[in-house]
Amino acid sequence: PGFQQMIVGRKRWYLSVEKPFFDPNETTTEWAIEKRFKQKQPFLYECTLHPGDIIFFPNLWWHATLNLDFSIFISTFLSL
């Protein structure tokens, strides 16, 4: 688990409790544009972080991110 805070730019987050259908050999951009809506996916939480926004990502959740702009961010990981 952890937190991420955006300092500069925007970042798109995709989070799911279940493993999404994602080929590890493709980029998040390819998945988001070409397959996101063409394949049946488990329920995904989606959001876009803007400067000053913070997100908590739970332990054992699947996630992918996509920088929408030049981005600077701080990630903090928690140990259990």
Summary of the structure (lengths in Angstrom):
residues: 80
radius of gyration: 12.9
end to end distance: 8.4
largest distance: 36.8
contacts: 194
relative contact order: 0.46
helix: 10%
strand: 42%
